[in-house]
Amino acid sequence: MRNRIGTVLAGLALGVPSAGGAEVVEQAENGFVVRQSVEVPRSPSEVWAELLAPAKWWDKAHTWSKDASGLYIDAQATGCFCELMPKEPKAPEGTRRGSVEHMHVVHVNPNKVLLMEGGLGPLQGEAVTGKLVIILKPGDEGKTRIFWEYVVGGYFRTKVSEIAPAVDGMLGQQLARLAQRLTPSEDKPTALEGEDKPVPAAVQGKAKPAVEPGAKDTGN
């Protein structure tokens, strides 16, 4: 199993494109594959540290609480990409905060690979599974290419042709926000949708916030 995972991740790393982009690369009735990539002027260790702090860059519109401050990633096997819910103002004393697991952590190689499993957004309430692999590849002049691939498969009540582009747009938006955090202000020519802060040109036009947490009666 270990060799199998290592071979898959190594193959993905070798396949990282040289230019930024985002697209649905495969699609069938029972699943799809989305790939995203962008290069940022930071070292892999700097990118890794920012990646593990989603409260700083994940869009609050794609959280259950509409507040990104409760997001965190526990980067170890059996850890999770989770969200702490705000405490209800009128909750009895001693009541614990609610929480949501967006994904759980499967494989961690610090500064190189993070592999997580789970259904993002309304996919959480569906009979599907998803694997999100994030690979950091060092480049020239202290730069790092961030590559992630989200593979989803299972039983869909919504047409894959409709949900795949929406997931592509949502993930593209998150990558744009992460890249923004890692890019000097002079290299940020355009603004994120709904904000005054700009986003690198390599990921412009990919932020389509169509996958709203709880969009169905699934209850991300």
ABEGO torsion letter per residue (X at the ends): XAAAAAAAAAAAAAABBABBEBBBABBBAAEBBBBBBBBBBBBAAAAAAAAABAAAABBAAABAAGBAAABBBBBBBGBBBBBBBBBBAABBBGBBBBBBBABBBABBBBGABBBBBEBBEAAAABBBBBBBBBBBBBBBGGBBBBBBBBBBBEBBABBAAAAAAAAAAAAAAAAAAAAAAABBAAABABBBBGBABBBBAAABGABBBABBBGABAAXX
